[in-house]
Amino acid sequence: MLPYTPGEQPPPGKFIKLNTNENPYPPAESVVAAIKNAASGPLNRYPDPTATLFRRAAAETLGLPGPDWILAGNGSDEILTILVRGFVGEGQKLRLPYPSYILYRTLADIQGAKWEQVPFLDGWHLPSVFGEGDRDLRLVLLPNPNSPSGTVVPPDQVERLAASLPCPLVVDEAYADFAEFNCLDLVRKHENILVTRTLSKSYGLAGIRFGFLVAQPSLIAKLANIKDSYNCDYLATIAATAAISAQDWLADVIAKIKATRSRTESRLREMGFDVTPSQANFVWCTHPSGRHEQLHEYLKKNQILVRYMNFPDWGDGIRISIGTDEQTEACMMMIERYLQSL
Ligand SMILES: *Cc1c(COP(=O)(O)O)cnc(C)c1O
């Protein structure tokens, strides 16, 4: 089978890294302090199998009825693995929009399941067939905001979509903290709407590996049966608990990233790019010259990593993660230099 290829992770320090949508800012000081403190904790013992500390704190922060609405995981990628393992059997089908998060296909392949890609319409709208399904359709995955586009399907449409489906709809909200709205409230109303979140992007903890699922308690209980016993380690659980409690820090960082995002979008447009308005911490852009792959190589030679993406039957382009103002401006200046050389 074909593996999922993650973005490049070079040794630290050499590159300005705008290729994997990490947070350019370090996590909250309270998180670092909690990890340091936990390092002298009971590391010889197995951790709490269900990360109760975290689930309590997250339920409170997110206004959920209780911790039994949350399943914690070793990154939201693990949560997605658990969902596919739980819902999609051999020969059965999962659906994803296209272009979106390619990992879903790999997860289906691991299960011996089939995947079905439904292309977005112009303007990144979902076609109505996205909500149609037969008996074999067991799971639909919708990244919202989507990657690579950064666009959002509004909650009322998500609700209608879920109502039309014969199976659960997973709304992958890896980037929801950067968006105007999210689907968390829909989970309470609809058993077949499940939301995944991660601490990797907005909370600046990609190196820690922590993500979670929000769904109705009956589903959470069943999915917990098929996870690894100790899927969240002690240090990660402590770090994630401190992070989800640092909401003032989060609000500051989100504001900074959104301000840089809006400057980046304008800069790219001034340079002639077609830029999709983003509700995430990255922007998707294409240039009339079509020289996306060459631009990516040029930036890499100059120690700037962005993501070149080529989607067969659809097209290619560049996805640029939002860094600090300085990092992003350095990237913009290098793009300018490249365009002048054409
Ligand atoms: C980054 C990302 C994830 C994975 O997050 P982790 O918690 O780091 O595993 C999931 N879904 C999408 C769409 C992402 O871009």
The ligand as a Tripos MOL2 file, in Angstrom:
@<TRIPOS>MOLECULE
LIG
   15    15     1     0     0
SMALL
NO_CHARGES

@<TRIPOS>ATOM
      1 C1         -2.6770   18.3900   11.4200 C.3       1 LIG1
      2 C2         -3.9430   17.7060   11.1410 C.ar      1 LIG1
      3 C3         -4.3800   16.6410   11.9400 C.ar      1 LIG1
      4 C4         -3.4500   15.8960   12.8840 C.3       1 LIG1
      5 O1         -3.2440   16.4210   14.0590 O.3       1 LIG1
      6 P1         -2.4080   15.6340   15.1560 P.3       1 LIG1
      7 O2         -3.2100   15.8790   16.3790 O.co2     1 LIG1
      8 O3         -1.0670   16.2960   15.1760 O.co2     1 LIG1
      9 O4         -2.3110   14.1820   14.8270 O.co2     1 LIG1
     10 C5         -5.6350   16.0980   11.7160 C.ar      1 LIG1
     11 N1         -6.4080   16.5610   10.7010 N.ar      1 LIG1
     12 C6         -6.0040   17.5460    9.8780 C.ar      1 LIG1
     13 C7         -6.8910   18.0030    8.7880 C.3       1 LIG1
     14 C8         -4.7480   18.1320   10.0680 C.ar      1 LIG1
     15 O5         -4.3270   19.0690    9.2200 O.3       1 LIG1
@<TRIPOS>BOND
     1     1     2 1
     2     2     3 ar
     3     2    14 ar
     4     3     4 1
     5     3    10 ar
     6     4     5 1
     7     5     6 1
     8     6     7 2
     9     6     8 1
    10     6     9 1
    11    10    11 ar
    12    11    12 ar
    13    12    13 1
    14    12    14 ar
    15    14    15 1
@<TRIPOS>SUBSTRUCTURE
     1 LIG1         1 GROUP 0 **** ****
